Amino acid sequence: MRRAEKIKEGMKRAAGAVAIAALLAVAAGGCSPHKKEAERVIAPDAAAIKATAERVILEMRPATVEATGTVTSGARSVLSAKVSGHVKRTLAEVGDRVAKGSLLVELDSREIEAAAEQARQGVEAAEQGALEADEGVAAARAGVDAAKAADELAAATFARYEKLLADKSVSRQEYEQMEAKRKMAAAELARARNGLAGAEAGKRRAAAMVEQARQALRQAEVMRGHAAVKAPFAGIVTEKQAETGQLAGPGAPLYAIEDDADYRLEAAVEESMFSRVSVGDEAQIELDAMAGKTFSGRVIEISPTVDPATRKFIVKIKLPGESMARSGMYGRARFSLGEEETLTAPAGAMVKRGQMEGAFVAGADGRAYFRVAKVGRRHADGRVEILSGLSDGDAVITSGTDRLRDGMKVEIEQR
């Protein structure tokens, strides 16, 4: 399959490179056409070293892709002062766990309390004015009712006098006197109505003053609340800048807390994986701070865009509570992509020779030959992925490699 073909192609390239190196070595040594082809330098014969060996095998392995990232909290808040005041006391230290609504900082609020008391007095005065305005409206309405009754009586009497005057039952003087009384009653009614309108306007003004005073009181209460800085959610204190006695101004940071029950790894994943990772997928997480431990996480968010500079996109993976993660930790996420053919060798067979890494292969002539190999992923079962340098079926030596030199005789112990 594709991976097997790539491995075989790599082996062909490696073989070609070895052949070219051999020809160059011959040319550099000035060999004449009559000399034999340069041969591998064989270690002097000695007693065969007993060793064990295992096969390099081409097998089906889970295909994974790895991405690195940083741990962050799902909720983080920097708490700052919203009013000016000296810090009266602090109630938490870095590393403390706090509950939602816990008091963290108390500011000196004497000036705020004085303003709140003044606002309360203003409300009381405004409410008293509104009560008096209500009483004025009630009195004005009573006056209007009385004036209206008097006006109606005067109008009825005047109408009767008009008939009496026509019958010459009253004198012109009596008639004119009644006419004047009617006009006076109408004028009195108009004045009463104007008085009522004024009283109602005064009531509206008083109500507006009450609302204004109450608004001032609400603002004073809010300001008083700002003097007590509380935790917006349950979490852990990560930073503390507040100190008793210092002057805190609006916007000055006092504490930072984060939700220690909601950590996630924000991993930068290659863009080639964009269509292969979905919300809900499982990922295996390793944190450098928790060396040797692997945790299972789940993808909760995927960035809809790719960073044009890095050609990567961000995947957020929720971490389990037992991970003991903290913000800023470095970690790796591995995503499963099914299975693929992988060439593997025992990790114990891999040795370092200077800057090179490789393995001793047991030859058919009973000698061990060192081959440079390129290693890929290391698996939990003690085997490593071989990208080039070794072939399927090679017997690689897994013990005594510290005593081996290229070409030494070996006796492979049967296990």
Order of alpha helices (4+ residues) and beta strands (2+ residues): alpha-beta-beta-beta-beta-beta-beta-beta-alpha-alpha-beta-beta-beta-beta-beta-beta-beta-beta-beta-beta-beta-beta-beta-beta-beta-beta
